């Protein structure tokens, strides 16, 4: 019977599951989503046994029947499902284990700070997710439960990866909004679809202007997520996002466009800066004087390197697509930018606005005109 190798694989998966159970039992931090995945894996093993029983009974009666072959495929599919969900569970446990270790270390305060900002941003964006901050090697957000039935169509738990640094947390606090915004975009498929349609429409009428229109379309489809997240940074942190971002974007070639379709298709820093400036000019022009030095410094950086601008830059910096992002994203995403701007303008202190306290503190840190 052809189940021998499959049964060996199931035994291996059971061993991994037992090891995962030991880790889970040792953790101080328990997340309901993780328990859901654990239960789903447990149920998955029961399903494996049930489908194996049905297959073996059918095999004994009619080994060559089509229905028997289909049951064998169903049995293998049940194993694949458990393997996938177990892999997700193991990944979550790696982050939970690291999170717990760091909670009991000298950097626990940074995790508390990150968790508190994340909660404030979740409220501002109107989303309900679990954010697990860990100190690692830079800024990123990693959805830990993508595309598995146990947690539904949308990811519910995200690892928020932060740099290992001694810098004042206010220096990079606004960048949290960019990372959390990836989870926001997961909940706005209609925006991505609308943008892709806009790219397709432009692609159809610009074949004569752009040398490689397929790469142009590929680039912009990839850039959309990062630019969406920059817009969300502006909508939640206001001028402090621009001040923090220019340091994050500082690069020896700010006009660089990756032309390798297999490369890292991130938007050029110059394009990201221009888009954020467009939004800043629109939503809080009267506050920009408070970060004037930061803006001018980055503009001078761009001017000094303008000679390195590739020939294709002007054709890729497509105004119609930038306009889609700067208009459609603010209209579609929940945010409280107007209230934030009013608070900054009125000199409201962070203690007086607990729902915006971290974001007001970041603006006090960066704006010369809004001191603590």
VENURRA-V415983 format. One record per residue. N is the residue number from 1. RES is the residue in one letter. SS is DSSP state (h for helix, s for strand, l for the rest). PSI is psi in degrees with one decimal (none if undefined). Layout:
n: (N N)
res: (RES RES)
ss: (SS SS)
psi: (PSI PSI)
This chain:
n: (1 2 3 4 5 6 7 8 9 10 11 12 13 14 15 16 17 18 19 20 21 22 23 24 25 26 27 28 29 30 31 32 33 34 35 36 37 38 39 40 41 42 43 44 45 46 47 48 49 50 51 52 53 54 55 56 57 58 59 60 61 62 63 64 65 66 67 68 69 70 71 72 73 74 75 76 77 78 79 80 81 82 83 84 85 86 87 88 89 90 91 92 93 94 95 96 97 98 99 100 101 102 103 104 105 106 107 108 109 110 111 112 113 114 115 116 117 118 119 120 121 122 123 124 125 126 127 128 129 130 131 132 133 134 135 136 137 138 139 140 141 142 143 144 145 146 147 148 149 150 151 152 153 154 155 156 157 158 159 160 161 162 163 164 165 166 167 168 169 170 171 172 173 174 175 176 177 178 179 180 181 182 183 184 185 186 187 188 189 190 191 192 193 194 195 196 197 198 199 200 201 202 203 204 205 206 207 208 209 210 211 212 213 214 215 216 217 218 219 220 221 222 223 224 225 226 227 228 229 230 231 232 233 234 235 236 237 238 239 240 241 242 243 244 245 246 247 248 249 250 251 252 253 254 255 256 257 258 259 260 261 262 263 264 265 266 267 268 269 270 271 272 273 274 275 276 277 278 279 280 281 282 283 284 285 286 287 288 289 290 291 292 293 294 295 296 297 298 299 300 301 302 303 304 305 306 307 308 309 310 311 312 313 314 315 316 317 318 319 320 321 322 323 324 325 326 327 328 329 330 331 332 333 334 335 336 337 338 339 340 341 342 343 344 345 346 347 348 349 350 351 352 353 354 355 356 357 358 359 360 361 362 363 364 365 366 367 368 369 370 371 372)
res: (X X X X X X X X X X X X X X X X X X X X X X X X X X X X X X X X X X X X X X X X X X X X X X X X X X X X X X X X X X X X X X X X X X X X X X X X X X X X X X X X X X X X X X X X X X X X X X X X X X X X X X X X X X X X X X X X X X X X X X X X X X X X X X X X X X X X X X X X X X X X X X X X X X X X X X X X X X X X X X X X X X X X X X X X X X X X X X X X X X X X X X X X X X X X X X X X X X X X X X X X X X X X X X X X X X X X X X X X X X X X X X X X X X X X X X X X X X X X X X X X X X X X X X X X X X X X X X X X X X X X X X X X X X X X X X X X X X X X X X X X X X X X X X X X X X X X X X X X X X X X X X X X X X X X X X X X X X X X X X X X X X X X X X X X X X X X X X X X X X X X X X X X X X X X X X X X X X X X X X X X X X X X X X X X X X X X)
ss: (l l l h h h h h h h h h h h h h h h h h h h h h h h l l l l l h h h h h h h h h h h h h h h h h h h h h h h h h h h h h h l l l l h h h h h h h h h h h h h h h h h h h h h h h h h h h h h h h h h h h h h h l l l l h h h h h h h h h h h h h h h h h h l l l l s s s s s s s s s s s s s s l l l l l h h h l l l l l s s s s s s s l l l l l h h h h h h h h h h h h h h h h h h l l h h h h h h h h h h h h h h h h h l l l l l l l h h h h h h h h h h h h h h h h h h h h h h h h h l h h h h h h h h h h h l l l l l l l l l l l l l l l l l l l h h h h h h h h h h h h h h h l h h h h h h h h h h h h h h h h h h h h l h h h l l l l h h h h l l h h h h h h h h h h h h h h l l l l h h h h h h h h h h l l l h h h l h h h h h h h h h h h h h l l l l l l)
psi: (136.8 16.4 -3.7 -48.3 -39.3 -40.3 -34.1 -40.2 -40.5 -41.1 -39.7 -42.9 -37.4 -38.7 -40.5 -37.3 -40.7 -40.2 -39.6 -38.1 -39.6 -43.0 -45.0 -40.4 -22.0 -7.4 140.8 -32.2 119.3 134.5 127.7 -37.3 -40.0 -40.3 -36.0 -42.8 -41.5 -46.9 -37.2 -40.8 -41.9 -46.0 -33.5 -37.9 -38.0 -40.5 -37.0 -46.2 -40.1 -46.0 -32.8 -42.6 -45.5 -41.4 -46.6 -36.6 -43.3 -37.3 -39.5 -30.8 -49.5 82.2 -27.0 5.2 148.9 -38.3 -33.2 -43.0 -39.3 -37.4 -34.9 -42.0 -37.2 -38.8 -46.5 -37.8 -37.1 -37.2 -43.6 -39.8 -44.3 -41.9 -41.2 -49.7 -33.5 -36.8 -41.5 -45.0 -43.6 -40.0 -43.5 -41.1 -32.5 -47.1 -41.0 -40.2 -45.0 -42.8 -44.9 -41.8 -45.1 -28.2 -29.4 20.7 -174.6 -15.0 13.1 -32.6 -34.6 -35.1 -41.4 -43.6 -44.7 -40.9 -40.4 -43.6 -41.9 -42.0 -41.3 -41.1 -38.3 -43.1 -42.4 -39.4 -12.8 37.3 157.5 99.4 168.0 122.4 126.0 97.8 138.1 146.3 125.1 -108.6 20.4 -168.2 128.2 164.6 134.9 110.6 126.9 -9.7 47.4 135.7 39.6 140.0 -28.5 -29.5 12.0 -169.8 -27.0 146.2 139.8 -19.5 131.6 135.7 121.2 108.6 129.2 156.8 151.1 104.1 155.7 5.6 153.2 129.1 -27.3 -21.1 -40.7 2.9 -42.1 -25.3 -22.1 -38.9 -39.4 -44.2 -45.9 -29.0 -22.8 -37.7 -33.2 -44.8 -32.7 -24.2 12.5 57.0 -30.1 -31.4 -43.4 -41.6 -44.6 -39.9 -44.1 -36.1 -39.0 -40.8 -43.8 -40.4 -42.4 -40.7 -35.8 -20.8 11.2 22.6 -27.5 -21.6 -29.6 125.2 -48.6 84.8 -25.5 -41.5 -35.7 -48.0 -41.8 -44.3 -49.6 -36.2 -37.9 -37.5 -27.0 -44.1 -44.7 -40.4 -37.3 -45.6 -33.8 -41.2 -44.3 -33.4 -43.5 -42.3 -21.1 -28.7 -8.9 -141.4 -27.1 -24.4 -42.4 -43.8 -40.9 -38.9 -38.2 -29.8 -37.0 -31.7 -8.7 123.7 148.6 -16.0 78.6 -8.1 5.5 133.1 120.4 121.9 -7.6 117.4 -19.9 0.9 -175.0 101.8 70.1 145.3 148.3 142.2 -36.8 -40.6 -42.4 -41.9 -45.2 -40.6 -43.0 -36.1 -40.6 -46.6 -40.7 -42.2 -32.8 -42.2 -27.4 58.2 -31.2 -9.7 -8.6 -23.1 -25.4 -18.9 27.2 -44.1 -39.6 -43.4 -46.5 -39.7 -41.1 -36.1 -39.1 -36.8 -44.8 -42.5 -40.2 -22.8 10.5 -27.5 -20.0 0.9 125.2 158.3 -32.1 -5.1 -47.4 -38.2 -27.7 -28.0 75.0 113.2 -36.8 -36.9 -36.6 -40.8 -40.6 -46.8 -45.7 -19.1 -46.5 -36.4 -50.8 -30.8 -18.0 -23.1 137.2 137.5 168.5 36.7 -41.6 -42.9 -37.8 -45.9 -41.7 -41.5 -43.8 -45.0 -38.2 -3.6 25.7 138.2 155.0 -36.8 -26.6 -10.1 76.2 -28.4 -13.4 18.9 -43.8 -37.4 -34.4 -38.2 -38.8 -38.7 -33.2 -36.1 -40.8 -32.3 123.9 -27.8 3.7 64.9 154.8 none)
